[in-house]
Amino acid sequence: MPDKPSSTLRLTVDTDALAANWRALDAMSGAAKAGAAVKADCYGLGVDTCVPVLRDAGCQHFFVAHWSEVEAVAHHIPASQIAVLHGVLTSEDADYAQQIGAVPVINSVEQAERWQASGGGRCHLMVDSGINRLGLSPSELGDANVQALEVDVLMSHLACADEDSPMNARQLEVFKQTRQQVAHRSASLANSAGIALGSDYHFNLTRPGLALYGGVPRTELSGAITPVAGVEAAILQTRTICAGETVGYNARFTADRDMRIGVVSLGYADGILRSWRGQGAFTFGDKHLPMLGTVSMDMIVADLTEAPEVREGNWVTLPYNLQNAAQQSGLSQYELLTVLGTRLRSGNA
Ligand SMILES: *Cc1c(COP(=O)(O)O)cnc(C)c1O
């Protein structure tokens, strides 16, 4: 096969910022160590790009959601440092865990039984302290199969750590009580936002995800966290339209004057969804190029009024500061990262 021509779009990942974010979150975790949530392909930024950086920064606890995610992470770190949050839903999962050496997070009495039946051994245990997502209810912790587990990290997950909610303190109390009910080596409660709730929430291990990748779920973190992701794309074509002409799918923008526009090579499959409509703007150097009309499949049209020098083949940037982008697009900071498409990632410089 001939060499492929270079891509017209790319995701940039600032690996220095990623490392600095992990170190900042580790420092903010006080006596606790910071781990890293690397599920969903490092929230869309790429396991192969991010995991070696986190490892070299000093991270030793990695969390994925699915068993299908273990292999890619295990290319970079020992499988024993990988925890699988969804636990063992089948005996196939349990056997795979035993063979590959990744650590299941046990979430139910059934999972505890299944893990013991597969041979047991080191595992983590998730207790539900109020989010009502995954995890054992405190009342289930007395179960014989649960008591028999070799629990390394006892963990729970906060529902509202990114808000000033009384639920945070309630979950903290429930979690502390569950620590009396089952033997464990260490304890972990805080996600990114939970780290900012203070030392009561830190225990032995924290589990940041979003903030590693530049998300700012609480204002306390804004000074410490640097953006990591950048979205860049080429202008495929420029044209001049007359007053009264429309742009894009469903003709949602009508020019009120003659104007020069550029067609940017970014669209739905890259994770730039229709919800950006009428909100976003590209940058070209320090020039501002508003999006016009609706994202139309693989393309977005930009207003080139401020940058008459822009030509076909020039590159523009979609600022991906997650706090601002969340306001512009109506998507959460989590969604903004995890929707980034594989086509964008494979364009990586
Ligand atoms: C995803 C996840 C995290 C990371 O949460 P962020 O809010 O992204 O920091 C931590 N713990 C568990 C159990 C998770 O599922």
The ligand as an SDF file (V2000), in Angstrom:
LIG
                    3D

 15 15  0  0  0  0  0  0  0  0999 V2000
  -14.7920    7.5890   35.8980 C   0  0  0  0  0  0  0  0  0  0  0  0
  -14.5470    7.3310   37.3340 C   0  0  0  0  0  0  0  0  0  0  0  0
  -13.6360    8.1080   38.0570 C   0  0  0  0  0  0  0  0  0  0  0  0
  -13.0420    9.3860   37.5070 C   0  0  0  0  0  0  0  0  0  0  0  0
  -14.0090   10.3940   37.6560 O   0  0  0  0  0  0  0  0  0  0  0  0
  -13.7770   11.9090   37.1530 P   0  0  0  0  0  0  0  0  0  0  0  0
  -15.0240   12.5910   37.5760 O   0  0  0  0  0  0  0  0  0  0  0  0
  -13.6120   11.8420   35.6900 O   0  0  0  0  0  0  0  0  0  0  0  0
  -12.5670   12.4150   37.8320 O   0  0  0  0  0  0  0  0  0  0  0  0
  -13.3440    7.7180   39.3420 C   0  0  0  0  0  0  0  0  0  0  0  0
  -13.9290    6.6270   39.8990 N   0  0  0  0  0  0  0  0  0  0  0  0
  -14.8390    5.8730   39.2530 C   0  0  0  0  0  0  0  0  0  0  0  0
  -15.4460    4.7130   39.9300 C   0  0  0  0  0  0  0  0  0  0  0  0
  -15.1890    6.2110   37.9570 C   0  0  0  0  0  0  0  0  0  0  0  0
  -16.1130    5.4880   37.3180 O   0  0  0  0  0  0  0  0  0  0  0  0
  1  2  1  0
  2  3  1  0
  2 14  2  0
  3  4  1  0
  3 10  2  0
  4  5  1  0
  5  6  1  0
  6  7  2  0
  6  8  1  0
  6  9  1  0
 10 11  1  0
 11 12  2  0
 12 13  1  0
 12 14  1  0
 14 15  1  0
M  END
$$$$
